[in-house]
Amino acid sequence: MLFALKNTLIFITVLLFTTPLVSSVASAKGVFQSRADFIGEVFPNQPPQSKVLWITPELRQQAQKILGHPLYGLRIRYHRTDHKTAWILEEIGKEMPITMGVVVENHKVALVKILAYRESRGGEVRYRAYTNQYIGMGLDSNLRLNQSVDGITGATLSVWAVNKVVNLALYYHSLVISQTDH
């Protein structure tokens, strides 16, 4: 009888102390902002119509260098006013896509938001404390991020995914801005 009581108390103690951990892991998944709400936040007065960046062989080749895998699709949709662009892009974390919104203004990152996170771990990348470190970043002469990013223990693949998407959004921005500047 004493043995059973002791085991029950141990079980209850373990359950009480591990339940918050399970809840925080489960809460990493979710849709945090819709695409329409993100565009509405970025362009609060009158969101511009979406535009299309057609994927040329040269663009596809550079995107593959940035992503580390082939880029699929024929076009990328974005929104633009003057020298500000907003991109909604996805990249695989460990196994599932992470949907991100990236705003670039005057060739610098103005905002990074995780719109949807589908992995079971690594969801810390959605917090402003992490995404704010991208603000002000641009590309160097090799088309790589010009500043380093502090990682998150246990979220390495998610961090890499965000880095790739931010890098790609900056590259796409440079293309669409240079197309209209000529």
ABEGO torsion letter per residue (X at the ends): XAAAAAAAAAAAAAAAAAAAAAAAAAAABEBABBAAAAAAAABAABBBBBBBBBBBAAAAAAAAAAAGBBBBEABBBBBBBEABBBBBBBBBBAABBBBBBBBBBGGBBABBBBABBABABGAAAABAAAAAAABGBBBBAAGBBABBBBBBBGAAAAAAAAAAAAAAAAAAAAAAAAAAAX
